[in-house]
Amino acid sequence: MPDYKNIIYEIKDNIGWVTLNRPEKLNAINDEMLRELDEMFVLAEQDLDVKVLVIKGAGRAFSSGQDLSGVGTDEVLPPSPLNKLPSKAVLEAARRRCRRWEYIFNVCKPTIAQVHGQCLGAGMYLALSCDMTIASEDAIFGDPSIRMGILPIFPLLSWLVGVKRADAMLLSGKSVIAKEAERWGLANKVVRNEQLDAEVTRLAKGLSLMHSDALAITKESLHAAMEARGVGPAWRYTSDMELLMQRRTVKSDDFDFEKTRDKLGLKKAIQARDNPFKGLDQ
């Protein structure tokens, strides 16, 4: 078993338990964690002893989203427009990011996200790429990317919650509390915080008793129907849109997250991002 730094991967009773393990950073996802997740999913998909995968987070949150520090984030964050990269390089990077979530979504084994606390940005993409999401009452779902001038890259959201609700989340950067997430279809079930482990374990054990081939073929047939409805091209179209974002015009009154972060530090930059919306996210 590989010795990972940013995740913990354990196999017990045909269940693969994956823990995002940067609790001091609220499991913010950086490039190194992405590479470890990439390797883990490939290994798990090939391992006949693993019939179901559970993804959860250590500490106080599932994941606060992309690591916004700028250190080791060339893959998890889009390149800055100031870098003036060739279109080909921008497009290749965007397609890698989209293909990652598409691959996780289509892994041939059932996947369960066990969500507590913050589940934002790339953390929400990871959770919603799983087949089932079980959340605790303190869970919060959202993607504040647009507030930083970053393109949200998870078109599957429209299939899960509908266009109106996807618009409401992505255009405003608003977060959704657990019970609302359950009503919208972001979570299959919401339970009390102290019941989360037991609920997910019960679900995973039930799935692990199923026939492996039946699980894989059933999942493939369900996803094939979504592919026929256009979800596949949506991933690719979303990555193409990053070319436009790299050529966008930045007005003087637009919030510049990178500039603010580099001048004031990450914590104050996040505060500057969110403070204007206080009282509006009700």
C-alpha positions as a printed Julia matrix, in Angstrom:
282×3 Matrix{Float64}:
   0.0    0.0     0.0
   1.49   3.41   -0.96
   2.46   5.72    1.88
   0.53   8.89    1.15
   1.17  12.26    2.79
  -2.13  14.04    2.22
  -4.62  11.17    2.29
  -5.04   7.96    4.27
  -6.12   4.86    2.36
  -7.18   1.73    4.21
  -9.0   -1.43    3.1
 -11.22  -3.33    5.51
 -13.88  -5.92    4.71
 -13.94  -5.07    0.97
 -14.39  -1.36    1.71
 -11.77   1.2     0.76
 -11.7    4.03    3.31
 -10.15   7.24    1.95
  -9.5   10.11    4.36
  -8.45  13.57    3.21
  -5.71  14.27    5.71
  -4.81  17.94    5.9
  -6.93  18.78    8.95
  -4.86  21.84    9.87
  -5.86  23.3     6.47
  -9.47  22.06    6.62
  -8.4   19.49    4.0
  -7.84  22.14    1.36
  -6.95  20.33   -1.86
  -3.53  21.09   -3.32
  -1.69  19.54   -6.26
  -0.01  16.88   -4.14
  -3.33  15.7    -2.72
  -4.76  15.57   -6.24
  -1.9   13.38   -7.43
  -2.37  11.05   -4.47
  -6.11  10.81   -5.13
  -5.43  10.11   -8.8
  -3.13   7.21   -7.9
  -5.45   5.88   -5.2
  -8.52   5.77   -7.47
  -6.59   3.87  -10.15
  -5.31   1.35   -7.59
  -8.74   0.92   -6.01
 -10.45   0.44   -9.36
  -8.04  -2.38  -10.21
  -8.2   -4.04   -6.78
 -10.69  -6.93   -6.77
 -10.76  -6.87   -2.97
 -12.28  -3.37   -2.98
 -16.01  -3.31   -3.75
 -16.93   0.16   -2.5
 -15.05   3.37   -1.67
 -15.82   5.86    1.1
 -14.31   9.36    0.94
 -14.24  11.44    4.12
 -12.24  14.23    5.75
 -10.12  14.35    8.89
 -10.71  17.06   11.48
 -13.39  19.75   11.33
 -14.35  19.58    7.64
 -14.7   17.36    4.61
 -12.79  19.93    2.53
 -12.71  23.72    2.36
 -12.01  23.45   -1.37
  -9.02  24.4    -3.47
  -5.9   25.39   -1.57
  -5.84  29.14   -2.28
  -2.37  29.79   -0.88
  -0.78  29.75   -4.32
   1.88  27.31   -3.08
   1.77  23.97   -4.91
  -1.52  24.83   -6.61
  -0.59  25.0   -10.31
  -2.93  22.08  -11.06
  -5.81  22.64   -8.67
  -6.16  26.33   -9.62
  -6.35  27.76  -13.14
  -3.32  29.73  -14.29
  -3.47  33.47  -13.67
  -4.45  35.58  -16.71
  -1.38  37.69  -15.89
   0.82  34.77  -16.99
  -0.44  35.18  -20.58
   0.0   31.5   -21.34
  -0.61  30.13  -24.85
  -4.18  29.01  -25.45
  -3.04  25.42  -25.89
  -1.47  25.33  -22.4
  -4.57  26.86  -20.79
  -6.87  24.4   -22.55
  -4.75  21.37  -21.66
  -4.72  22.37  -17.98
  -8.48  22.97  -17.94
  -9.18  19.63  -19.59
  -7.03  17.82  -17.01
  -9.04  19.39  -14.2
 -12.39  18.48  -15.76
 -11.29  14.99  -16.74
 -10.3   14.28  -13.14
 -13.82  14.85  -11.79
 -15.31  13.0   -14.75
 -13.04  10.03  -14.08
 -13.94   9.92  -10.38
 -17.62  10.13  -11.3
 -17.23   7.13  -13.62
 -15.04   4.91  -11.41
 -16.49   1.42  -11.87
 -17.13   0.89   -8.15
 -19.72   2.56   -5.91
 -18.4    5.63   -4.13
 -19.78   7.3    -1.01
 -18.89  10.78    0.24
 -19.11  11.15    4.02
 -19.47  14.91    4.44
 -19.21  17.03    7.56
 -18.41  20.71    8.0
 -17.27  22.66    4.96
 -17.67  21.01    1.56
 -16.7   23.8    -0.8
 -15.22  24.31   -4.24
 -13.1   21.33   -5.28
 -14.21  19.6    -2.09
 -17.81  19.8    -3.28
 -16.75  18.55   -6.73
 -15.16  15.52   -5.08
 -18.21  14.81   -2.91
 -20.71  15.22   -5.75
 -18.6   13.07   -8.08
 -19.36  10.21   -5.7
 -22.45   8.09   -6.31
 -23.92   8.81   -2.89
 -23.4   11.62   -0.4
 -24.29  11.25    3.26
 -23.93  14.46    5.27
 -24.07  15.53    8.88
 -26.26  18.4    10.04
 -23.29  20.79   10.18
 -22.35  20.25    6.51
 -22.2   23.24    4.17
 -22.06  22.89    0.37
 -21.0   25.61   -2.03
 -18.59  26.93   -4.63
 -17.36  30.52   -4.12
 -15.16  30.37   -7.25
 -17.0   33.12   -9.1
 -16.31  35.57   -6.27
 -12.61  35.24   -7.1
 -13.03  35.43  -10.87
 -12.51  31.66  -11.21
 -14.74  29.58  -13.48
 -16.75  26.87  -11.67
 -15.88  23.63  -13.48
 -18.52  21.17  -12.36
 -21.31  20.96  -14.98
 -22.76  17.88  -13.28
 -24.37  20.22  -10.75
 -27.16  21.07  -13.2
 -28.03  17.36  -13.54
 -28.15  16.94   -9.76
 -30.17  19.99   -8.69
 -31.63  21.46  -11.9
 -30.66  24.56  -13.84
 -32.39  27.11  -11.59
 -30.72  25.89   -8.43
 -27.35  25.46  -10.15
 -27.62  29.05  -11.35
 -28.48  30.21   -7.84
 -25.41  28.5    -6.39
 -22.78  29.15   -9.04
 -23.71  32.68  -10.11
 -23.88  33.92   -6.52
 -21.21  31.73   -4.9
 -23.76  31.06   -2.17
 -23.4   28.09    0.18
 -26.22  25.69    1.05
 -26.78  24.21    4.51
 -27.22  20.46    4.98
 -31.01  20.21    5.11
 -31.39  22.42    2.05
 -28.71  20.35    0.3
 -30.77  17.24    1.0
 -33.91  18.83   -0.46
 -32.02  19.96   -3.54
 -30.41  16.56   -4.2
 -26.83  17.44   -3.23
 -27.03  14.87   -0.42
 -28.88  11.56   -0.29
 -29.39  11.81    3.44
 -28.58  14.12    6.35
 -28.07  12.68    9.82
 -27.05  14.01   13.21
 -23.32  14.61   13.55
 -22.82  11.73   15.96
 -24.65   9.32   13.61
 -22.59  10.02   10.49
 -19.94   7.32   10.9
 -22.49   4.61   11.68
 -24.8    5.61    8.83
 -22.03   5.56    6.23
 -20.57   2.31    7.56
 -24.0    0.64    7.35
 -24.46   1.82    3.75
 -20.94   0.78    2.7
 -21.29  -2.67    4.28
 -24.56  -3.24    2.45
 -22.99  -2.35   -0.89
 -19.95  -4.53   -0.16
 -22.25  -7.58   -0.01
 -23.41  -7.06   -3.59
 -21.98  -8.87   -6.61
 -19.02  -6.84   -7.96
 -19.91  -7.2   -11.63
 -23.55  -6.32  -10.98
 -22.47  -3.14   -9.19
 -20.13  -2.12  -12.01
 -22.58  -2.84  -14.82
 -25.5   -1.15  -13.06
 -23.42   1.96  -12.45
 -22.21   1.97  -16.06
 -25.76   1.72  -17.4
 -26.95   4.6   -15.23
 -24.06   6.8   -16.31
 -24.52   5.83  -19.96
 -28.02   7.27  -19.77
 -26.59  10.54  -18.41
 -24.0   10.5   -21.18
 -26.81  10.22  -23.72
 -28.39  13.3   -22.16
 -25.22  15.31  -22.75
 -23.23  15.17  -19.52
 -20.07  14.05  -21.35
 -19.91  17.0   -23.78
 -20.72  19.32  -20.86
 -17.42  18.43  -19.15
 -15.51  19.22  -22.33
 -17.41  22.44  -23.06
 -16.73  23.66  -19.52
 -12.98  23.23  -19.96
 -13.13  25.15  -23.25
 -14.7   28.09  -21.43
 -11.54  28.61  -19.41
  -9.96  30.02  -22.55
 -12.46  32.88  -22.36
 -11.75  33.38  -18.67
  -8.05  33.72  -19.4
  -8.79  36.46  -21.95
 -11.31  38.3   -19.79
 -11.17  42.01  -19.13
 -10.51  42.93  -15.5
 -12.12  46.21  -14.51
 -10.66  48.44  -11.81
 -13.49  47.64   -9.39
 -13.28  43.85   -9.86
 -11.99  42.0    -6.82
  -8.49  40.63   -7.49
  -8.06  37.68   -5.13
  -4.46  36.9    -6.05
  -3.32  40.49   -5.69
  -5.12  40.83   -2.34
  -3.68  37.52   -1.1
  -0.14  38.46   -2.06
  -0.49  41.86   -0.37
  -2.48  41.03    2.79
  -2.15  37.25    3.21
  -4.56  34.41    2.6
  -6.81  34.88    5.66
  -7.48  38.55    4.97
  -7.96  37.86    1.26
 -10.69  35.32    2.04
 -12.31  37.84    4.39
 -12.16  40.49    1.66
 -13.77  38.0    -0.73
 -16.65  37.13    1.58
 -17.34  40.31    3.58
 -19.27  42.16    0.83
 -21.81  39.31    0.75
 -22.67  39.31    4.45
 -26.41  39.66    4.82
 -26.97  38.74    1.16
 -26.49  34.96    1.47
 -29.77  34.27    3.22
